[in-house]
Amino acid sequence: MLSDSNEYSREVNWTVERAEERREMFTARDEQLVLADCPGLIDDKTEIVVEPADGMILVASDRRLDEADNWR
């Protein structure tokens, strides 16, 4: 049992290069990839990482439904 829920968390410096590395890692896998809500705001790095997804579950507040349309 974890005494601190952040015990395994670590800061990651997300650069375009790191996002491209992760995209290639996902693309190389043989399984289907389904994303269930990515943390943070939608930006160029997020778009790179999620590009190979076969499906996506999008969680958005009512105030941002217009932005969610871009991801459908």
Residue pairs with C-beta under 8 A, 6 or more apart in sequence:
2 8
12 18
14 45
15 45
16 44
16 45
16 48
18 45
19 44
19 45
19 46
19 48
19 49
20 48
22 48
22 49
23 48
23 49
23 51
23 52
26 33
26 49
26 52
26 53
27 52
32 54
32 55
33 52
33 53
33 54
33 55
34 53
34 54
34 55
34 56
34 57
35 50
35 53
35 55
35 56
35 57
36 56
36 57
36 59
37 57
37 58
37 59
38 46
38 49
38 50
40 46
42 67
42 70
42 71
50 56
56 71
58 68
58 71
58 72
60 67
60 68
